[in-house]
Amino acid sequence: MKKMNRKKSLALLASMALAAALMTACGNSSSNDEPATEIDFNDISASSETETEEETTEAVTEEESREGMYRSELTNEWIDESLKDQRPIAVMVDNESTALPHYGLTEADVVYELMNSTANGRITRLMAIVKDWGSIEQMGSIRSTRPTNIMLAAEWNAVLCHDGGPFYINDWIAKAYSANFSGGFTRVNNGKSYEFTEYICAGDLDEKFSSSNYSTEYNEYYPGQHYFFSNTEIDLSDIGDAIECTEIELPFPHNSSTLKYNESTGTYDYYEYGKAHTDPQHDNAQLTFKNLLIQDTTFSQLDDNGYLIYNAIDSGRDAYFITDGKAIEVTWIKSGESEPTIYLDKQTGEQIELNTGKTYVALVPSDSWDDIVIK
């Protein structure tokens, strides 16, 4: 009960905050789009006893614990308790075909994909949120960041790992909530051009943290729990007007991002450039996700070179929540630069719960939102 009350409060507070927020808070260029009943146990009947037993069983499930472990706030999966207060990192990963294959991306807990430029077929870049970064052996390759990514990383109190960026990022990097490591990661001789050779390798982050003033633990800018997870497997058919979704094609023309439902794993496998996305760091495992969050987001063009910033602070815009072969329509809210993006059930107005597992988030430009193909 506490969990549900907290979720309702989050949705209400976020909505109230948005009413006072500036809808153009993400950039000064013009946008391309519109912006408890007491129980007398002496009177319990046979049926009530059954209900009580079921409730007790449910309560036990909710309070399950494992020695030396806790449920990750990013995925709800059981991980080592020593990681509980450790802040994650957010890794900018080059998504040009030349940068493939990506190393270590299957270690990410959450992966964002968003347009990096309006030029070059609206090429996308990935941002991987990783909780257990101490176990990274090789991840990348690493490239530059954009202002939008600084806001998204801040939602997790994550340290953004990148290599530079256009001057548009300067004011954002300087913000009090922002933390970043720019450049200086390991260069790997992979036979490619220099810009495709930088990776986070074992020991890099230990060195980066020790030579910085950043804490490896959550700090005062940590906004708290980001996603909420169901204690049982969610069937979206029981929630609302769910539609079948065994495949979703996203309107990213450069790489043609596609996610296909894998019934054997109950997750969505990621494809781009017409082939499966595999990770040579982990026996060529395919990148796959339990939850998909696809959000309609406007953006502001910054110059004629293709640089842009998403209007990530907004409310009431459409989104899809997809899991286990079904999709429902939701809306999303982000009330401040370092505040979490939350997703609300369109019918109830309450914050949705996700299934336990990894999550993929796509910020789809509003001018191509209608081009999404769901099968």
Salt bridges, closest charged atoms under 4 A:
GLU34 OE2 - ARG317 NH2 2.92
GLU64 OE2 - ARG66 NE 3.58
GLU64 OE1 - ARG71 NH2 3.88
GLU73 OE2 - LYS131 NZ 2.71
ASP94 OD2 - ARG143 NH1 2.44
GLU96 OE2 - HIS254 NE2 3.33
GLU107 OE2 - HIS282 NE2 2.72
GLU155 OE1 - HIS226 NE2 2.72
GLU155 OE2 - LYS334 NZ 2.97
ASP163 OD2 - ARG187 NH2 3.51
GLU198 OE1 - ARG187 NH2 3.35
GLU233 OE2 - LYS290 NZ 2.71
GLU244 OE2 - LYS326 NZ 3.42
GLU247 OE2 - LYS375 NZ 3.76
GLU249 OE2 - LYS375 NZ 2.93
ASP296 OD2 - ARG317 NH2 3.43
ASP318 OD1 - LYS346 NZ 3.03
ASP324 OD1 - LYS290 NZ 2.59
GLU329 OE1 - LYS346 NZ 3.39
GLU337 OE1 - LYS175 NZ 3.45
GLU350 OE2 - LYS8 NZ 3.61
GLU353 OE2 - LYS3 NZ 3.80
GLU353 OE2 - LYS7 NZ 3.41
ASP367 OD2 - ARG122 NH2 2.82
